[in-house]
């Protein structure tokens, strides 16, 4: 929460309330603006604050004006952080190797944007042409403005859905030579891809600091409060995982021959997982369905660079 401003008649220049800072997990900071100083003849302006808002925000965390011919102005509320977009569902066929088949997970959701800190409130003034706010013999400065509250952190994105298991009746790896003769080879059903995780809601923005109290005889002597911090943006929903394949034969870099007396057939491929926070009918963030084929040739993995 923002810090409160000092009261009028406590100093010839009451320093504006200092800023507050929230540091989010990704290291991004949201800072509430300094409150304006309370001075004798003109109140100091409050400071605008960070991070800069994205797009055309209704509130932009601007600092309030200090008292001059008119009383001071409150700091503006900070802009809310932008919500993260939905992540993509899994695509591609995956990899086949000595460790078996490795599929593709859905894309993880991105974190939501950090809320902007509220602007600092303007400071008051202790003297006006018509009269003084503070009694003679006392310090003459007006009240200081409160600092803005810091913004909320963005919500974390959901985790991508896992891939469904594959059914591959025969696996032929790099360098092998395989002949299927007088046999029946049947793939079973591939597993369905996992559902993408739902993104978190962003954190709430904090209250701005209260203004310093003024004088019973002068509105322009009081300070103004700081703006509220913006709310953090919602984390992105994750993509669904790849559906599992069903192959009679899966090969990578192998020689395969199938005779006329052999029967090689796939089963049913698994369906791709739905995106986080999506309906069963929605295609948004949905993972790709698995493939059903009597024989599927996987691409060879890229060779590792020499050490």
Buried (B, 14 or more C-beta within 10 A) or exposed (E): BBBBBBBBBBBBBBBBBEBBEBEBEEEBBBBBBBBBBBBBBBBBBBBBBBBEBEEEBEBBBBBBBBBBEEBBBBBBBBBBBBBBEBBBBBEEBBBBBEEEBEBBBBBBBBBBBBBBBBBBBBBBBBBBEEEBBBEEEBBBBBBBBBBBBBBBBBBBBBBBBBBBBBBBBBBBBEEEEBEBEEBEBBBBBBBBBBBBBBBBBBBBBBBBBBBBBBBEEBBBBBBBBBBBBBBBBBBBBBBBBBBBBBBBBBBBBBEBEBEEEBBBBBBBBBBBBBBBBBEEEEEBBBBBBBBBBBBBBBEEEEEEEEE
